[in-house]
């Protein structure tokens, strides 16, 4: 029998071996099955999931939204009993009015002090005039006394009158100094009164902020998750009321480090969504993670051990979703996707049509 003739069992074994090798080559993208398209199913839809919490404490009086409801920015989500905060605003406003009244009184005192200075200066002028008259009278009496015409009594009276006039001038000048010091004191105290007004104004603003925070509103457009707060529940600052998921979503695809060679920002990508019957959608590479995923783990691996097995690490690739796709509105954070990127494709600038 010819050596080229083999039994059916040997033929099947050979074909099975060849098929197995071809399957391995295909699975590992080795020649002749090597391709420039990199695929990963370690990819998910991501989004900004915001936990809504109050900044003030109190009993919940109203929850006007329901689970999974679409809300607009500024829409009321939760109302907290605000009676205490209303009274705090009134209290702070009353304190502000008192500080403003004290400041106005200080300005009025300044005007009164300036008027007092003017009055004291007028007293100085009057005392100077009286001193001049007394000096002239003394000069006349002194001349008459020297001639022997006037008596000693008249001389003593004129001299006493002059001395009294001089004392009145000194007294009036001292009164001017006192008035000036009073004005300085009023102006110096003005700074503390103005600071008191600023402090009271800040207290009013803080009270108004607390009053506004008693009404919790949506920070952005989106859809609320499960509403965990109930009417009558007492909440404090930081209590988790519900979650808000805005419409902005993107894809995070965790490729193996061996798949990254040739990937560039701006390259087109496409992905299929498990929840949407594997419908195909498009996007583009937006950015690469600055480190492998293991570097962001809570407990990072320590490879400095006696036994070491090399494991290909995963690096996150952020993929933005192209606009104008109707199914994009159905994407929710957490959905599983399968991402494909052709490394031979040319990067496209941001905003370019795809």
ZADO-1210 file (C-alpha; in nm, 4 decimals, padded with zeros to 6 digits):
<atoms>
<atom x="00.0000" y="00.0000" z="00.0000" code="UNK" pos="1"/>
<atom x="00.1282" y="00.3487" z="-00.0904" code="UNK" pos="2"/>
<atom x="00.2732" y="00.5573" z="00.1949" code="UNK" pos="3"/>
<atom x="00.0577" y="00.8511" z="00.0818" code="UNK" pos="4"/>
<atom x="-00.2564" y="00.6638" z="00.1709" code="UNK" pos="5"/>
<atom x="-00.3613" y="00.7213" z="00.5253" code="UNK" pos="6"/>
<atom x="-00.6431" y="00.5792" z="00.7268" code="UNK" pos="7"/>
<atom x="-00.9541" y="00.7938" z="00.7798" code="UNK" pos="8"/>
<atom x="-00.8639" y="00.8313" z="01.1482" code="UNK" pos="9"/>
<atom x="-00.5242" y="00.9772" z="01.0643" code="UNK" pos="10"/>
<atom x="-00.6797" y="01.2171" z="00.8151" code="UNK" pos="11"/>
<atom x="-00.9318" y="01.3380" z="01.0718" code="UNK" pos="12"/>
<atom x="-00.6584" y="01.3812" z="01.3333" code="UNK" pos="13"/>
<atom x="-00.4471" y="01.5860" z="01.0967" code="UNK" pos="14"/>
<atom x="-00.7409" y="01.8056" z="00.9978" code="UNK" pos="15"/>
<atom x="-00.8351" y="01.8526" z="01.3633" code="UNK" pos="16"/>
<atom x="-00.4784" y="01.9528" z="01.4475" code="UNK" pos="17"/>
<atom x="-00.4633" y="02.1996" z="01.1617" code="UNK" pos="18"/>
<atom x="-00.8025" y="02.3400" z="01.2606" code="UNK" pos="19"/>
<atom x="-00.6907" y="02.3798" z="01.6225" code="UNK" pos="20"/>
<atom x="-00.3762" y="02.5669" z="01.5198" code="UNK" pos="21"/>
<atom x="-00.5753" y="02.7919" z="01.2884" code="UNK" pos="22"/>
<atom x="-00.8243" y="02.8593" z="01.5682" code="UNK" pos="23"/>
<atom x="-00.5460" y="02.9597" z="01.8077" code="UNK" pos="24"/>
<atom x="-00.3918" y="03.1861" z="01.5451" code="UNK" pos="25"/>
<atom x="-00.7298" y="03.3478" z="01.4857" code="UNK" pos="26"/>
<atom x="-00.8021" y="03.3905" z="01.8555" code="UNK" pos="27"/>
<atom x="-00.4653" y="03.5585" z="01.9157" code="UNK" pos="28"/>
<atom x="-00.4808" y="03.7623" z="01.5935" code="UNK" pos="29"/>
<atom x="-00.1614" y="03.6087" z="01.4640" code="UNK" pos="30"/>
<atom x="-00.0699" y="03.5750" z="01.0943" code="UNK" pos="31"/>
<atom x="-00.2464" y="03.5055" z="00.8693" code="UNK" pos="32"/>
<atom x="-00.5345" y="03.6359" z="01.0812" code="UNK" pos="33"/>
<atom x="-00.3587" y="03.9447" z="01.2199" code="UNK" pos="34"/>
<atom x="-00.5805" y="04.2565" z="01.1979" code="UNK" pos="35"/>
<atom x="-00.5467" y="04.6243" z="01.2771" code="UNK" pos="36"/>
<atom x="-00.8841" y="04.6286" z="01.4520" code="UNK" pos="37"/>
<atom x="-00.8609" y="04.5996" z="01.8299" code="UNK" pos="38"/>
<atom x="-01.1699" y="04.4786" z="02.0168" code="UNK" pos="39"/>
<atom x="-01.2554" y="04.4640" z="02.3870" code="UNK" pos="40"/>
<atom x="-01.5690" y="04.3721" z="02.5746" code="UNK" pos="41"/>
<atom x="-01.4265" y="04.5229" z="02.8948" code="UNK" pos="42"/>
<atom x="-01.6080" y="04.8479" z="02.8248" code="UNK" pos="43"/>
<atom x="-01.8977" y="05.0316" z="02.9824" code="UNK" pos="44"/>
<atom x="-02.1088" y="05.3413" z="02.9455" code="UNK" pos="45"/>
<atom x="-02.0066" y="05.6084" z="03.1961" code="UNK" pos="46"/>
<atom x="-02.1782" y="05.9251" z="03.3151" code="UNK" pos="47"/>
<atom x="-02.1901" y="06.1808" z="03.5945" code="UNK" pos="48"/>
<atom x="-02.3960" y="06.0185" z="03.8687" code="UNK" pos="49"/>
<atom x="-02.4515" y="06.2945" z="04.1250" code="UNK" pos="50"/>
<atom x="-02.5669" y="06.2182" z="04.4772" code="UNK" pos="51"/>
<atom x="-02.8148" y="06.4840" z="04.5897" code="UNK" pos="52"/>
<atom x="-02.7761" y="06.5874" z="04.9538" code="UNK" pos="53"/>
<atom x="-02.9081" y="06.8852" z="05.1550" code="UNK" pos="54"/>
<atom x="-02.6902" y="07.1530" z="05.3142" code="UNK" pos="55"/>
<atom x="-02.9300" y="07.2183" z="05.6028" code="UNK" pos="56"/>
<atom x="-03.1163" y="07.0076" z="05.8572" code="UNK" pos="57"/>
<atom x="-03.4891" y="06.9720" z="05.9064" code="UNK" pos="58"/>
<atom x="-03.8005" y="06.7665" z="05.8424" code="UNK" pos="59"/>
<atom x="-03.8922" y="06.6952" z="05.4807" code="UNK" pos="60"/>
<atom x="-04.2239" y="06.8558" z="05.3893" code="UNK" pos="61"/>
<atom x="-04.2511" y="06.7652" z="05.0203" code="UNK" pos="62"/>
<atom x="-04.0915" y="06.5341" z="04.7610" code="UNK" pos="63"/>
<atom x="-04.2447" y="06.6377" z="04.4264" code="UNK" pos="64"/>
<atom x="-04.0450" y="06.3904" z="04.2100" code="UNK" pos="65"/>
<atom x="-04.0700" y="06.0158" z="04.1583" code="UNK" pos="66"/>
<atom x="-03.8257" y="05.7388" z="04.0785" code="UNK" pos="67"/>
<atom x="-03.6570" y="05.7705" z="03.7353" code="UNK" pos="68"/>
<atom x="-03.8365" y="06.0965" z="03.6535" code="UNK" pos="69"/>
<atom x="-03.6827" y="06.3351" z="03.4001" code="UNK" pos="70"/>
<atom x="-03.6094" y="06.6725" z="03.5620" code="UNK" pos="71"/>
<atom x="-03.4829" y="07.0095" z="03.4429" code="UNK" pos="72"/>
<atom x="-03.2157" y="07.2273" z="03.5987" code="UNK" pos="73"/>
<atom x="-03.3626" y="07.4248" z="03.8881" code="UNK" pos="74"/>
<atom x="-03.6623" y="07.1936" z="03.9303" code="UNK" pos="75"/>
<atom x="-03.7558" y="07.1323" z="04.2946" code="UNK" pos="76"/>
<atom x="-03.6578" y="06.7874" z="04.4192" code="UNK" pos="77"/>
<atom x="-03.7114" y="06.8109" z="04.7957" code="UNK" pos="78"/>
<atom x="-03.8518" y="07.0734" z="05.0323" code="UNK" pos="79"/>
<atom x="-03.7385" y="07.0986" z="05.3941" code="UNK" pos="80"/>
<atom x="-03.9358" y="07.2768" z="05.6684" code="UNK" pos="81"/>
<atom x="-03.8082" y="07.6348" z="05.6397" code="UNK" pos="82"/>
<atom x="-03.9885" y="07.8083" z="05.9280" code="UNK" pos="83"/>
<atom x="-03.6752" y="07.8225" z="06.1425" code="UNK" pos="84"/>
<atom x="-03.4723" y="07.9615" z="05.8547" code="UNK" pos="85"/>
<atom x="-03.7355" y="08.2279" z="05.7797" code="UNK" pos="86"/>
<atom x="-03.7119" y="08.3483" z="06.1393" code="UNK" pos="87"/>
<atom x="-03.3340" y="08.3461" z="06.1244" code="UNK" pos="88"/>
<atom x="-03.3499" y="08.5740" z="05.8223" code="UNK" pos="89"/>
<atom x="-03.5815" y="08.8098" z="06.0114" code="UNK" pos="90"/>
<atom x="-03.3511" y="08.7998" z="06.3155" code="UNK" pos="91"/>
<atom x="-03.0440" y="08.8743" z="06.1059" code="UNK" pos="92"/>
<atom x="-03.2272" y="09.1558" z="05.9258" code="UNK" pos="93"/>
<atom x="-03.3245" y="09.3127" z="06.2591" code="UNK" pos="94"/>
<atom x="-02.9636" y="09.2988" z="06.3768" code="UNK" pos="95"/>
<atom x="-02.8573" y="09.4631" z="06.0513" code="UNK" pos="96"/>
<atom x="-03.1120" y="09.7416" z="06.0973" code="UNK" pos="97"/>
<atom x="-02.9775" y="09.8017" z="06.4496" code="UNK" pos="98"/>
<atom x="-02.6203" y="09.8259" z="06.3222" code="UNK" pos="99"/>
<atom x="-02.7245" y="10.0642" z="06.0472" code="UNK" pos="100"/>
<atom x="-02.9079" y="10.2813" z="06.3025" code="UNK" pos="101"/>
<atom x="-02.5953" y="10.2942" z="06.5199" code="UNK" pos="102"/>
<atom x="-02.3886" y="10.3954" z="06.2174" code="UNK" pos="103"/>
<atom x="-02.6387" y="10.6668" z="06.1247" code="UNK" pos="104"/>
<atom x="-02.6317" y="10.7898" z="06.4854" code="UNK" pos="105"/>
<atom x="-02.2523" y="10.8080" z="06.4630" code="UNK" pos="106"/>
<atom x="-02.2765" y="11.0254" z="06.1533" code="UNK" pos="107"/>
<atom x="-02.5232" y="11.2492" z="06.3326" code="UNK" pos="108"/>
<atom x="-02.2833" y="11.2720" z="06.6280" code="UNK" pos="109"/>
<atom x="-02.0118" y="11.3763" z="06.3868" code="UNK" pos="110"/>
<atom x="-02.2262" y="11.6622" z="06.2610" code="UNK" pos="111"/>
<atom x="-02.3048" y="11.7647" z="06.6196" code="UNK" pos="112"/>
<atom x="-01.9350" y="11.7506" z="06.7096" code="UNK" pos="113"/>
<atom x="-01.8451" y="11.9723" z="06.4136" code="UNK" pos="114"/>
<atom x="-02.1147" y="12.2194" z="06.5205" code="UNK" pos="115"/>
<atom x="-01.9709" y="12.2095" z="06.8735" code="UNK" pos="116"/>
<atom x="-01.6264" y="12.2926" z="06.7340" code="UNK" pos="117"/>
<atom x="-01.7691" y="12.5907" z="06.5482" code="UNK" pos="118"/>
<atom x="-01.9439" y="12.7074" z="06.8679" code="UNK" pos="119"/>
<atom x="-01.6221" y="12.6704" z="07.0693" code="UNK" pos="120"/>
<atom x="-01.4301" y="12.8717" z="06.8117" code="UNK" pos="121"/>
<atom x="-01.6946" y="13.1434" z="06.8367" code="UNK" pos="122"/>
<atom x="-01.6441" y="13.1433" z="07.2146" code="UNK" pos="123"/>
<atom x="-01.2713" y="13.1903" z="07.1541" code="UNK" pos="124"/>
<atom x="-01.3424" y="13.4918" z="06.9320" code="UNK" pos="125"/>
<atom x="-01.5747" y="13.6369" z="07.1983" code="UNK" pos="126"/>
<atom x="-01.3158" y="13.5800" z="07.4704" code="UNK" pos="127"/>
<atom x="-01.0455" y="13.7456" z="07.2559" code="UNK" pos="128"/>
<atom x="-01.2677" y="14.0514" z="07.2100" code="UNK" pos="129"/>
<atom x="-01.3350" y="14.0708" z="07.5841" code="UNK" pos="130"/>
<atom x="-00.9615" y="14.0419" z="07.6517" code="UNK" pos="131"/>
<atom x="-00.8897" y="14.3291" z="07.4137" code="UNK" pos="132"/>
<atom x="-01.1479" y="14.5477" z="07.5884" code="UNK" pos="133"/>
<atom x="-01.0041" y="14.4589" z="07.9277" code="UNK" pos="134"/>
<atom x="-00.6525" y="14.5368" z="07.8015" code="UNK" pos="135"/>
<atom x="-00.7580" y="14.8773" z="07.6734" code="UNK" pos="136"/>
<atom x="-00.9350" y="14.9550" z="08.0034" code="UNK" pos="137"/>
<atom x="-00.6268" y="14.8526" z="08.1995" code="UNK" pos="138"/>
<atom x="-00.4021" y="15.0664" z="07.9783" code="UNK" pos="139"/>
<atom x="-00.6221" y="15.3730" z="08.0414" code="UNK" pos="140"/>
<atom x="-00.6397" y="15.3142" z="08.4184" code="UNK" pos="141"/>
<atom x="-00.2651" y="15.2559" z="08.4369" code="UNK" pos="142"/>
<atom x="-00.2046" y="15.5923" z="08.2630" code="UNK" pos="143"/>
<atom x="-00.4408" y="15.7715" z="08.5002" code="UNK" pos="144"/>
<atom x="-00.2844" y="15.6034" z="08.8029" code="UNK" pos="145"/>
<atom x="00.0594" y="15.7135" z="08.6864" code="UNK" pos="146"/>
<atom x="-00.0694" y="16.0750" z="08.6670" code="UNK" pos="147"/>
<atom x="-00.2321" y="16.0428" z="09.0090" code="UNK" pos="148"/>
<atom x="-00.5804" y="16.0921" z="08.8665" code="UNK" pos="149"/>
<atom x="-00.7219" y="15.7391" z="08.9236" code="UNK" pos="150"/>
<atom x="-00.7439" y="15.5501" z="09.2487" code="UNK" pos="151"/>
<atom x="-00.5721" y="15.2291" z="09.3421" code="UNK" pos="152"/>
<atom x="-00.9118" y="15.0568" z="09.3628" code="UNK" pos="153"/>
<atom x="-00.9849" y="15.1345" z="08.9977" code="UNK" pos="154"/>
<atom x="-00.6444" y="14.9997" z="08.9033" code="UNK" pos="155"/>
<atom x="-00.7005" y="14.6726" z="09.0881" code="UNK" pos="156"/>
<atom x="-01.0447" y="14.6309" z="08.9326" code="UNK" pos="157"/>
<atom x="-00.9135" y="14.6851" z="08.5773" code="UNK" pos="158"/>
<atom x="-00.6248" y="14.4436" z="08.6346" code="UNK" pos="159"/>
<atom x="-00.8604" y="14.1747" z="08.7701" code="UNK" pos="160"/>
<atom x="-01.0896" y="14.2213" z="08.4741" code="UNK" pos="161"/>
<atom x="-00.7956" y="14.1731" z="08.2350" code="UNK" pos="162"/>
<atom x="-00.6817" y="13.8572" z="08.4109" code="UNK" pos="163"/>
<atom x="-01.0371" y="13.7192" z="08.3977" code="UNK" pos="164"/>
<atom x="-01.0567" y="13.7925" z="08.0247" code="UNK" pos="165"/>
<atom x="-00.7292" y="13.6048" z="07.9661" code="UNK" pos="166"/>
<atom x="-00.8622" y="13.3068" z="08.1623" code="UNK" pos="167"/>
<atom x="-01.1778" y="13.3107" z="07.9521" code="UNK" pos="168"/>
<atom x="-00.9663" y="13.2956" z="07.6348" code="UNK" pos="169"/>
<atom x="-00.7736" y="12.9942" z="07.7683" code="UNK" pos="170"/>
<atom x="-01.0979" y="12.8260" z="07.8671" code="UNK" pos="171"/>
<atom x="-01.2509" y="12.8821" z="07.5225" code="UNK" pos="172"/>
<atom x="-00.9385" y="12.7448" z="07.3501" code="UNK" pos="173"/>
<atom x="-00.9479" y="12.4366" z="07.5736" code="UNK" pos="174"/>
<atom x="-01.3122" y="12.3865" z="07.4784" code="UNK" pos="175"/>
<atom x="-01.2086" y="12.3830" z="07.1119" code="UNK" pos="176"/>
<atom x="-00.9512" y="12.1121" z="07.1838" code="UNK" pos="177"/>
<atom x="-01.2125" y="11.9042" z="07.3694" code="UNK" pos="178"/>
<atom x="-01.4533" y="11.9359" z="07.0755" code="UNK" pos="179"/>
<atom x="-01.1806" y="11.8268" z="06.8337" code="UNK" pos="180"/>
<atom x="-01.1020" y="11.5231" z="07.0481" code="UNK" pos="181"/>
<atom x="-01.4711" y="11.4312" z="07.0601" code="UNK" pos="182"/>
<atom x="-01.4870" y="11.4465" z="06.6816" code="UNK" pos="183"/>
<atom x="-01.1760" y="11.2244" z="06.6525" code="UNK" pos="184"/>
<atom x="-01.3285" y="10.9685" z="06.8907" code="UNK" pos="185"/>
<atom x="-01.6477" y="10.9565" z="06.6872" code="UNK" pos="186"/>
<atom x="-01.4559" y="10.9050" z="06.3611" code="UNK" pos="187"/>
<atom x="-01.2333" y="10.6345" z="06.5139" code="UNK" pos="188"/>
<atom x="-01.5382" y="10.4456" z="06.6461" code="UNK" pos="189"/>
<atom x="-01.6932" y="10.4700" z="06.3000" code="UNK" pos="190"/>
<atom x="-01.4719" y="10.1866" z="06.1718" code="UNK" pos="191"/>
<atom x="-01.6067" y="09.9422" z="06.4325" code="UNK" pos="192"/>
<atom x="-01.9644" y="10.0436" z="06.3517" code="UNK" pos="193"/>
<atom x="-01.9042" y="09.9969" z="05.9794" code="UNK" pos="194"/>
<atom x="-01.7500" y="09.6556" z="06.0512" code="UNK" pos="195"/>
<atom x="-02.0595" y="09.5721" z="06.2559" code="UNK" pos="196"/>
<atom x="-02.2809" y="09.6623" z="05.9598" code="UNK" pos="197"/>
<atom x="-02.0705" y="09.4436" z="05.7256" code="UNK" pos="198"/>
<atom x="-02.0897" y="09.1566" z="05.9727" code="UNK" pos="199"/>
<atom x="-02.4661" y="09.1943" z="06.0017" code="UNK" pos="200"/>
<atom x="-02.5015" y="09.2051" z="05.6214" code="UNK" pos="201"/>
<atom x="-02.3000" y="08.8821" z="05.5954" code="UNK" pos="202"/>
<atom x="-02.5253" y="08.7240" z="05.8602" code="UNK" pos="203"/>
<atom x="-02.8309" y="08.8202" z="05.6534" code="UNK" pos="204"/>
<atom x="-02.6773" y="08.6667" z="05.3411" code="UNK" pos="205"/>
<atom x="-02.5898" y="08.3450" z="05.5268" code="UNK" pos="206"/>
<atom x="-02.9429" y="08.3242" z="05.6654" code="UNK" pos="207"/>
<atom x="-03.0855" y="08.3732" z="05.3145" code="UNK" pos="208"/>
<atom x="-02.8523" y="08.1026" z="05.1791" code="UNK" pos="209"/>
<atom x="-02.9758" y="07.8587" z="05.4441" code="UNK" pos="210"/>
<atom x="-03.3333" y="07.9535" z="05.3576" code="UNK" pos="211"/>
<atom x="-03.2692" y="07.8903" z="04.9873" code="UNK" pos="212"/>
<atom x="-03.0974" y="07.5601" z="05.0677" code="UNK" pos="213"/>
<atom x="-03.4109" y="07.4424" z="05.2447" code="UNK" pos="214"/>
<atom x="-03.5391" y="07.3846" z="04.8905" code="UNK" pos="215"/>
<atom x="-03.3227" y="07.1271" z="04.7114" code="UNK" pos="216"/>
<atom x="-03.3239" y="07.1737" z="04.3328" code="UNK" pos="217"/>
<atom x="-03.1743" y="06.9828" z="04.0405" code="UNK" pos="218"/>
<atom x="-02.8255" y="07.1164" z="03.9550" code="UNK" pos="219"/>
<atom x="-02.8579" y="07.0008" z="03.5912" code="UNK" pos="220"/>
<atom x="-03.0986" y="06.8435" z="03.3473" code="UNK" pos="221"/>
<atom x="-03.1177" y="06.4679" z="03.3855" code="UNK" pos="222"/>
<atom x="-03.3052" y="06.1753" z="03.5304" code="UNK" pos="223"/>
<atom x="-03.3334" y="06.0967" z="03.8999" code="UNK" pos="224"/>
<atom x="-03.2606" y="05.7504" z="04.0326" code="UNK" pos="225"/>
<atom x="-03.4460" y="05.5864" z="04.3173" code="UNK" pos="226"/>
<atom x="-03.5859" y="05.8480" z="04.5536" code="UNK" pos="227"/>
<atom x="-03.4768" y="05.7432" z="04.9013" code="UNK" pos="228"/>
<atom x="-03.6207" y="06.0329" z="05.1026" code="UNK" pos="229"/>
<atom x="-03.9759" y="06.0412" z="05.2396" code="UNK" pos="230"/>
<atom x="-04.2074" y="06.3147" z="05.3669" code="UNK" pos="231"/>
<atom x="-04.1644" y="06.3608" z="05.7411" code="UNK" pos="232"/>
<atom x="-03.8112" y="06.2231" z="05.7430" code="UNK" pos="233"/>
<atom x="-03.5539" y="06.4254" z="05.9382" code="UNK" pos="234"/>
<atom x="-03.2477" y="06.4919" z="05.7247" code="UNK" pos="235"/>
<atom x="-02.9155" y="06.6554" z="05.8000" code="UNK" pos="236"/>
<atom x="-02.6391" y="06.8018" z="05.5874" code="UNK" pos="237"/>
<atom x="-02.4949" y="06.5224" z="05.3743" code="UNK" pos="238"/>
<atom x="-02.7938" y="06.2874" z="05.3928" code="UNK" pos="239"/>
<atom x="-02.8271" y="06.1028" z="05.0601" code="UNK" pos="240"/>
<atom x="-03.1690" y="06.1911" z="04.9221" code="UNK" pos="241"/>
<atom x="-03.1459" y="06.0557" z="04.5662" code="UNK" pos="242"/>
<atom x="-02.9144" y="06.0408" z="04.2673" code="UNK" pos="243"/>
<atom x="-02.9259" y="06.2501" z="03.9514" code="UNK" pos="244"/>
<atom x="-02.7916" y="06.1211" z="03.6193" code="UNK" pos="245"/>
<atom x="-02.7391" y="06.3917" z="03.3528" code="UNK" pos="246"/>
<atom x="-02.7674" y="06.3115" z="02.9831" code="UNK" pos="247"/>
<atom x="-02.3921" y="06.3434" z="02.9242" code="UNK" pos="248"/>
<atom x="-02.2462" y="05.9930" z="02.8735" code="UNK" pos="249"/>
<atom x="-01.9318" y="05.8467" z="02.7242" code="UNK" pos="250"/>
<atom x="-01.7552" y="05.5110" z="02.6919" code="UNK" pos="251"/>
<atom x="-01.4616" y="05.3813" z="02.8967" code="UNK" pos="252"/>
<atom x="-01.2966" y="05.0882" z="02.7146" code="UNK" pos="253"/>
<atom x="-01.0266" y="04.9000" z="02.9067" code="UNK" pos="254"/>
<atom x="-00.7859" y="04.7709" z="02.6417" code="UNK" pos="255"/>
<atom x="-00.4884" y="04.5494" z="02.7163" code="UNK" pos="256"/>
<atom x="-00.1572" y="04.7312" z="02.7061" code="UNK" pos="257"/>
<atom x="-00.0570" y="04.5098" z="02.4124" code="UNK" pos="258"/>
<atom x="-00.3465" y="04.6525" z="02.2113" code="UNK" pos="259"/>
<atom x="-00.2563" y="05.0208" z="02.2516" code="UNK" pos="260"/>
<atom x="00.0269" y="05.0428" z="01.9988" code="UNK" pos="261"/>
<atom x="-00.1026" y="05.2551" z="01.7109" code="UNK" pos="262"/>
<atom x="-00.4078" y="05.3981" z="01.8883" code="UNK" pos="263"/>
<atom x="-00.4316" y="05.7768" z="01.8686" code="UNK" pos="264"/>
<atom x="-00.6622" y="06.0472" z="01.9943" code="UNK" pos="265"/>
<atom x="-00.9246" y="06.1281" z="01.7318" code="UNK" pos="266"/>
<atom x="-00.9394" y="05.7842" z="01.5706" code="UNK" pos="267"/>
<atom x="-01.2924" y="05.6637" z="01.4885" code="UNK" pos="268"/>
<atom x="-01.4392" y="05.3878" z="01.7013" code="UNK" pos="269"/>
<atom x="-01.7584" y="05.1901" z="01.6954" code="UNK" pos="270"/>
<atom x="-01.9315" y="04.9925" z="01.9637" code="UNK" pos="271"/>
<atom x="-02.2289" y="04.7660" z="02.0107" code="UNK" pos="272"/>
<atom x="-02.4595" y="04.7879" z="02.3094" code="UNK" pos="273"/>
<atom x="-02.5812" y="04.4712" z="02.4769" code="UNK" pos="274"/>
<atom x="-02.9001" y="04.6354" z="02.6075" code="UNK" pos="275"/>
<atom x="-02.9942" y="04.7651" z="02.2616" code="UNK" pos="276"/>
<atom x="-02.9842" y="04.4319" z="02.0771" code="UNK" pos="277"/>
<atom x="-02.6184" y="04.4887" z="01.9890" code="UNK" pos="278"/>
<atom x="-02.6991" y="04.7933" z="01.7789" code="UNK" pos="279"/>
<atom x="-02.3853" y="04.9511" z="01.6359" code="UNK" pos="280"/>
<atom x="-02.2989" y="05.3117" z="01.7238" code="UNK" pos="281"/>
<atom x="-01.9995" y="05.5321" z="01.6496" code="UNK" pos="282"/>
<atom x="-01.7644" y="05.7514" z="01.8445" code="UNK" pos="283"/>
<atom x="-01.4020" y="05.8614" z="01.8552" code="UNK" pos="284"/>
<atom x="-01.1040" y="05.8244" z="02.0864" code="UNK" pos="285"/>
<atom x="-01.0986" y="06.1239" z="02.3201" code="UNK" pos="286"/>
<atom x="-00.8178" y="06.0487" z="02.5669" code="UNK" pos="287"/>
<atom x="-00.6122" y="05.7791" z="02.7359" code="UNK" pos="288"/>
<atom x="-00.5851" y="05.7038" z="03.1055" code="UNK" pos="289"/>
<atom x="-00.2611" y="05.8361" z="03.2591" code="UNK" pos="290"/>
<atom x="-00.1988" y="05.4984" z="03.4261" code="UNK" pos="291"/>
<atom x="-00.3072" y="05.1372" z="03.4141" code="UNK" pos="292"/>
<atom x="-00.6202" y="05.0464" z="03.6049" code="UNK" pos="293"/>
<atom x="-00.4222" y="04.8564" z="03.8674" code="UNK" pos="294"/>
<atom x="-00.2612" y="05.1837" z="03.9756" code="UNK" pos="295"/>
<atom x="-00.6013" y="05.3210" z="04.0774" code="UNK" pos="296"/>
<atom x="-00.7009" y="05.0121" z="04.2778" code="UNK" pos="297"/>
<atom x="-00.7503" y="05.0488" z="04.6521" code="UNK" pos="298"/>
<atom x="-00.5052" y="04.7624" z="04.7106" code="UNK" pos="299"/>
<atom x="-00.2427" y="04.7785" z="04.4388" code="UNK" pos="300"/>
<atom x="-00.0562" y="04.4594" z="04.3437" code="UNK" pos="301"/>
<atom x="00.2980" y="04.4144" z="04.4769" code="UNK" pos="302"/>
<atom x="00.5009" y="04.2448" z="04.2072" code="UNK" pos="303"/>
<atom x="00.8226" y="04.2398" z="04.4134" code="UNK" pos="304"/>
<atom x="00.7693" y="03.8790" z="04.5189" code="UNK" pos="305"/>
<atom x="00.9606" y="03.5573" z="04.4699" code="UNK" pos="306"/>
<atom x="00.7086" y="03.4128" z="04.2247" code="UNK" pos="307"/>
<atom x="00.6004" y="03.6428" z="03.9433" code="UNK" pos="308"/>
<atom x="00.3602" y="03.5904" z="03.6561" code="UNK" pos="309"/>
<atom x="00.3388" y="03.8633" z="03.3966" code="UNK" pos="310"/>
<atom x="-00.0173" y="03.9747" z="03.3324" code="UNK" pos="311"/>
<atom x="-00.1117" y="04.2210" z="03.0598" code="UNK" pos="312"/>
<atom x="-00.2506" y="04.5297" z="03.2283" code="UNK" pos="313"/>
<atom x="-00.5608" y="04.7201" z="03.1227" code="UNK" pos="314"/>
<atom x="-00.5514" y="05.0894" z="03.0304" code="UNK" pos="315"/>
<atom x="-00.8693" y="05.2929" z="03.0105" code="UNK" pos="316"/>
<atom x="-00.9538" y="05.4672" z="02.6836" code="UNK" pos="317"/>
<atom x="-01.2230" y="05.7353" z="02.6905" code="UNK" pos="318"/>
<atom x="-01.4441" y="05.7343" z="02.3828" code="UNK" pos="319"/>
<atom x="-01.6861" y="06.0168" z="02.3142" code="UNK" pos="320"/>
<atom x="-02.0136" y="05.9326" z="02.1414" code="UNK" pos="321"/>
<atom x="-02.0769" y="06.0981" z="01.8083" code="UNK" pos="322"/>
<atom x="-02.3788" y="06.3339" z="01.8074" code="UNK" pos="323"/>
<atom x="-02.6868" y="06.2829" z="01.5936" code="UNK" pos="324"/>
<atom x="-02.7445" y="05.9171" z="01.6837" code="UNK" pos="325"/>
<atom x="-03.1028" y="05.8532" z="01.7994" code="UNK" pos="326"/>
<atom x="-03.0061" y="05.5555" z="02.0142" code="UNK" pos="327"/>
<atom x="-02.7590" y="05.7660" z="02.2135" code="UNK" pos="328"/>
<atom x="-03.0490" y="05.8949" z="02.4242" code="UNK" pos="329"/>
<atom x="-03.1087" y="05.5372" z="02.5418" code="UNK" pos="330"/>
<atom x="-02.7596" y="05.4926" z="02.6824" code="UNK" pos="331"/>
<atom x="-02.7341" y="05.4817" z="03.0598" code="UNK" pos="332"/>
<atom x="-02.4237" y="05.4663" z="03.2815" code="UNK" pos="333"/>
<atom x="-02.3232" y="05.1095" z="03.3595" code="UNK" pos="334"/>
<atom x="-02.4381" y="04.9489" z="03.0346" code="UNK" pos="335"/>
<atom x="-02.2011" y="04.6933" z="02.8834" code="UNK" pos="336"/>
<atom x="-02.0637" y="04.7558" z="02.5350" code="UNK" pos="337"/>
<atom x="-01.8135" y="04.5987" z="02.2963" code="UNK" pos="338"/>
<atom x="-01.5703" y="04.8514" z="02.1468" code="UNK" pos="339"/>
<atom x="-01.3708" y="04.8208" z="01.8257" code="UNK" pos="340"/>
<atom x="-01.0981" y="05.0595" z="01.7057" code="UNK" pos="341"/>
<atom x="-00.9142" y="05.0346" z="01.3754" code="UNK" pos="342"/>
<atom x="-00.5573" y="05.1437" z="01.4501" code="UNK" pos="343"/>
<atom x="-00.4919" y="05.2073" z="01.0821" code="UNK" pos="344"/>
<atom x="-00.7657" y="05.4710" z="01.0628" code="UNK" pos="345"/>
<atom x="-00.6656" y="05.8355" z="01.0468" code="UNK" pos="346"/>
<atom x="-00.7350" y="06.0592" z="01.3497" code="UNK" pos="347"/>
<atom x="-01.0012" y="06.3211" z="01.2928" code="UNK" pos="348"/>
<atom x="-00.9995" y="06.6678" z="01.4557" code="UNK" pos="349"/>
<atom x="-01.2482" y="06.7380" z="01.7318" code="UNK" pos="350"/>
<atom x="-01.5858" y="06.8423" z="01.5957" code="UNK" pos="351"/>
<atom x="-01.5231" y="06.6964" z="01.2507" code="UNK" pos="352"/>
<atom x="-01.8059" y="06.5114" z="01.0814" code="UNK" pos="353"/>
<atom x="-01.7855" y="06.1357" z="01.1154" code="UNK" pos="354"/>
</atoms>
